[in-house]
Amino acid sequence: MLKKTLCPVLAFLFALSIFIMPASAAFNASDWAMPELEKAQGYGIIPGSLSGADLKNPITRAEFAAVSLKLYENLSGKNATAAAANPFTDTSDAEVLKAYNVGITVGKSSDGKQFMPDDLLSRQEAATMLTRVVKKVRFSNWTMATDGQFTLEYVKPAAFADDNSIDSWAKDSVYFMAANKIITGFEDGTFRPKANPSAEQAITYGTATREQALVIAVRMIENLKDNPNF
């Protein structure tokens, strides 16, 4: 009789433990990132592609496009739609096509037809995508084609030690992000703008991790919320 009574009680307690489990237990991530990841979860900016993933690993271009898209939707209050015609030959990922349609990202090959979704994301690419999100939110008529007509005001910080390694198309975005303490440099004064092809050395040579990308997205939301002129 006691055994029959205990079984449903234990089952109930087990089910209850699932709901009261700390949010941080849901993340495979570094301890330092947990508070911001819980915020990211609350803001709804963790895409399905990163659900249950090891967030300590480097982030790919497709994954970051999805994070940037979630960030745009959060800040704008709008739901993005995918491009009617797929401009890429190497991916049909719905989130990538939505990000392309918004103007957050473009192809990486010389002809623009290859997105290279599995390539590791560089820090200068991250800065550029996020700056496009800011422009799209702030300027209703901004598009990639008219980008040169829109500027974001900021006080440019001192040049990074590896300034000459930052590509010209990314330079303004890199310094905009640095000025607003969204993506900062390293202790040695470098920015490390480009990803190293070796995943084992990615963190040292300038590739963003999944958890870093989500922390950056949280900073973006909170900076925009606290400073409407950002």
N, C-alpha and C positions, 0 to 999 in steps of 0.2 A: 504493500500500500504506500509506504514511504517513497519507494523507488518511483512509483507511478506519479506521485505528487511532485517529486523533485525534477523529473524530466522536463515537463512544460515550463517550470520555473527557470531552470537553467537555460532553456531555449530562449525564453523571454529576455533574460539578462544578456545573453550573447547578442541577440538582435539589438537590444538597447545600446550595447557597447559600440556598435557600428555607428550609431547616430551621435554618440557623445565623444567619439574619438577626436582628438585635437586635429584641426585642419592641417597642421604641418605634417601629420603622419601620412597625408595623401601625396606628399611630394618626395621625389627622389632627388634631393638637392643638398647644397651646402648649408650649414647652420646659419651662416651670416645672411643668407638670402631668404630665410624662412619668413620673417615679418613682412617683407615686401611681396613675397609670393602669395601670402594670405591676402594681402591687399589686391594683388592682381586677380586672384580668384573672386574676390568681392566685386571688383570692377567688371568682371566678365571678359577679361582680355586674354585669357589662356585659350588658344585654339585647340580644337580636338586633336590635331596632329601631335600636340605635346602632352596630351592627357596620359599620365602614367609613364611618360618617358623619363630617361635619365637626364635631368636638367643641367647636370654638370658638364655634359658633352657639348662640343661646338655646335652652333646652329647653322643650318643650311639656308640658302637663299629663299627656297620655297617656304621654309618654316618661319623665317623672319618676315616674309611678305604677309603671311597669315597673321602674325603678331601685329604688324603695322596696320593691317586692315581692321583688326579688332579695335586697335587704338583709335583709328579714324572714326569708326562707327560709334565708339564711346563718346568721343569729343564732339562729334557733329550731331549725334542723335539720329543719324540716317543709316538705313540699311543699304549696303552696296550691292550692285548687280554685276554679273559677269559680262565680259565683252561678248557681243553677239557672234563675232567671228574670232576664232582663235588665231592670234598673230604668231604663235610659237609652234615649232615643229617637234619640240622635245618634251612638252608637258601639256596636259589638259586639266591640270589641277584647278578646281573651281575657285579656291582662295587666291591663287596666283592670277587667274583671269579677272577676278573682282578687283584685286589690287592694281592690275594693269588698267582696267577701265576707269578707276578713280584717278589714276595718274601717279600712283605711289612707286611703281616699278616699271622697268623696261627690260628688253632683252640685253644679253651680255655679249653676244657675238657681233662681229663688225656689221653684219646686215640686219641685226636686231631680231632675227628669227629664232634664235636659240636663247632660251631663258637660263639654261644650266641650273636646274632646280636643286641638284644635289651638291653643287659647289659650296664649300664653306664660305660663310659671309665674312667680308672684311669689315673693319671698323669704319672705314671711309664710306662703304656702301650703306652701313647702318645709319651713319650720320645723314647721308643724302636722302634715304627713304624717309627718315623721320622728319627732316626739314620739309619735304614735300607734303607730309601729313599736316604740318603746321600751316603751310601756305594754303592747302586745300580747305582747311577749316576756317582760316582767317579771311581769305579772299574768295568770295563766292564765284567769281568769274576766272579764277586761276586754272590754267591747264598746262600740261607739259609744253605745248607749243608756244604759250605766251609767258613762260616762266621768266624770261629776261625782263619783262615789264613789271615784275613784282620783287620788291626787296624787303628784307626783314631788318629792322634797326637793332643794332647791338654794338657794344663797345668791344672791339677786337682785342683779345688778350695777346700777350707776348707770343711771338712765333715759336712753334715747337722746334726742338733740336733737329728733327727729321722733316722739317717743312718741305724740303725739296723732294721728298718721297710721296707727298700727297698730290694726287692727280688734280689737274686744274678744274675739272668738272665737279670735284668734291670739296675743294678748298674752302669755299664760302660756307658750306654746310658744316664742315668740321669745326670751323672757328665759331660759328653760331651756336653749335651744341656745346662747345667748350665754354663759351662766354656765359651760357645759362646753366652750366654745371650739370648737364645731362650726360654727355660723354666726355670724360676728362682724360688728361694725359697720364703718363706714368711718372714715377719718382725721378727717373733720369732725364725728364724733360721731353721725352719723345711721345708721339701719338701712336706710332706703329699702325699706319693706315691700311696695310695690305695683309691679306691672309697668307699664311705659309701653307703650301700644299700638304705638308705632313700633319695629320691630325694629332699625332703624339706631341708635336711642338706648337700646336695652334695657339694656345693661350699665350705663350711667350712672344709669338711673332705677330699678334694682332688680329686673331680671330675671336669674335664674340662667342660666348657660350649661351645656351638657352636661358639659363637663370639670369645672366647679365642682361640679356635682351628684355626679359620681363621686368626686371628691376628698372631698367631705363624707361620702359613704357609707363611704369607707375610714376616715375619722376615727371614724365611729360604731363600726365594727367594732373598731378598735384601742382605743378608749376603753372599750368594754364588755368587751373581752378583758382589759385591764389593770386595770379597776376594776369588779368584780362588782356594786358598789352603785350604779353610775352609773344 
